[in-house]
Amino acid sequence: MQKLFDGAVLNEGKTKVIGELKAEPDKVMIVSKDDITAGDGAKHDVMEGKAASANQTACNNFRLLTQCGVPVAFDEQVGPVAFKAPRCEMLPYEVVLRREAHGSFLKRNPHLEKGHVFPKLLLEFYLKTNGRKWKEHDLPCDDPFMQFDAEGKKINLYVPGKPLWEQEPFLVLDESEVFSRENEADLLCEMGKLAKRAFYVMEKCWQLVGRTLVDCKVEFGLDSNGQLLLADVIDNDSWRVLENGGYIDKQVYRDGGSLDSVAENYRRVAEVTGGFRVPNQRVIIWTGSVKDDVTPIEKAVEEYSEGCVPSVWQACSIHKEPVRGAAELTRLVQETPNAVIIALIGMSNGAGPTLSACTSVPVITVPASVKSFPDDVWSCLRTPSFVPCTTVLSASNAALAALEILALQNPRVYMLLRERLEERALNVAAL
């Protein structure tokens, strides 16, 4: 292990070591160990191959999140069990995201069934502690569940594994007893936003391979420039993932599964996450003339995708120049098969269905003249068989519809659209 870094051991936990790099004082080496633990260390085994699987999974996740614009503490993978990262001052919180009710959440809320789905992602904070102490305070447990009062000035601490209605907070702290910097409340808000974005990205990737991410734990730190980064690791110890109704993560070990089965799950998860990618996609905006104004659609695609999905404009009358139009359509789709076409059409509303009949790429028609000539819209609504053209009257909604189609395969676009959607979502539970 010492060969991977030439400085001191900065920190060593149950499952990893953080080592100093003398030549790069603002960098560290994070080295995974074969150790696996549960129950706050009460259960402990050494599982051969676990370090390599865990490190590969963490590197896969951090590369993916970097592609999706989530700031992470990751530079490069260094061998099978380590990666280099910016040196961070870690913040004393565990941030947990929940799409379904599992684990300690069910203990705090036993009225809900296991697997209860939350349309609005749940965000929880836990105070990271060691030895059941926080500064001068003795605690009944480590990593207590945090709740903020209505004004946000008091922080209530609870035992995570007990129903909330059966307990009072065992400790109430002022902000000043927890926060070590003036802007820490703002940092918590930013941590919540970034943690949710990371979850949305990984949620979509797991959906694409037929599994379900139900919850995840992340941590954050500040680099030498004061930038907030998602730090530490995200590996198979960090989440719960379901495959055919069963866990393929650390929960198998917690539940008493054999080390061989746990090791095989870790190996498979490392392999699967290695395939997580952001695809090459674009929106093709088709008009009948170069005089048509495509600015509203271009701006909407840019805004809703935060610039991660490019758009290309093709001006060609599919009615007046059907041969050239078909050739241009074939070329554009050949260049980027993973695309959606938005046909912004004035007089010839039938151009959208004509394009749809010539390609398997989804086509959305925006009838630009619908207000002046509402009867013309029928040429893009009443289409023959095998012409599945969609009609949307609003240019911005057409752009959004196109991005929703692309988001089915794109974790970055899914992250952005899901974030907007969940701003207005509500969680409910049957009484």
ABEGO torsion letter per residue (X at the ends): XAAABABBBABBBAABBBBBBAABAABBBBBBBABBBBGGGABBBBBBGAAAAAAAAAAAAAAAAAAAGBBBBBABBBEAABBBBBBBBBBBBBBBBBABBBEAAAAABAABBBGBBBABBBBBBBBBBBGGBBEABBBABBGBBBBBBAAGABBBBBBAABBAAABBBABBBBAAAABABAAAAAAAAAAAAAAAAAAAAAAAAAAAAGBBBABBBBBBBBBAAGBBBBBEBBBAAABBBBBGGBBABAAAAAAGBBAAAAAAAAAAAAAAAAABBBBBBBBBBBBABAABBAAAAAAAAAAAAGGABBBBBBBBBAAABAAAAAAAAAAAAAABABBBBBBBBBABAAAAAAAAAABABBBBBBBAAAAABAAAAAAAABBBBGBBBBBBABAAAAAAAAAAAAAAABAAAAAAAAAAAAAABBBBBBX
